[in-house]
């Protein structure tokens, strides 16, 4: 008798738990059901993102392709330097160097990375990178899950940060899932 009651209760709970698990997911259930190819030097949607002069992002896998699981882009950089020291609330970040050389700081660890090297930055841990080599350098950058990084880069490409005060920029970053906690790596050398 006890076994029968337990089984009834267990089977009755499965649909409720399954629905709760699905509703609790932050990613979108719509995923691409088709493979695709993105040619070298091209963007997934033929709309590259330009952040600074000589800094171009080519989306290779969009958050729309993976229901928010992954965002991968190729960053082509001409100028030395990189972003401010920051951390993501919910995204792991991974860098794979294609050409050139970069210094990548994750937490207190500093890595010198060249073509073929990769560096992993776990969510919640401050990190930054700086292009250190002469000429053009390229890297792949992956966010998992995608979060709102693709949206952030698109907005910045359209000049969103240029119109904002420092406080507004900080709030804008927070709305996209990350916070600035220090200067860019290139400036840290002076202190």
QUIFEN-V975186 format. One line per field, one symbol per residue. ss: DSSP state (~ for helix, > for strand, _ for the rest). A space follows every 10 residues. Layout:
ss = ???
//
This chain:
ss = _~~~~~~~~~ ~~~~~~~~~~ ~~~_______ __________ ________>> >>__>>>>>> >________> >>>>>>>___ >__>>>>>__ _>>>>>>>>_ >>>>>>__>> >>>>___>>> >_____>>>> >_____>>>> >>>>____~~ ~~~~~~~___ ~~~__~~~~~ ~~~~~__>>> >>>>~~~~__ _
//
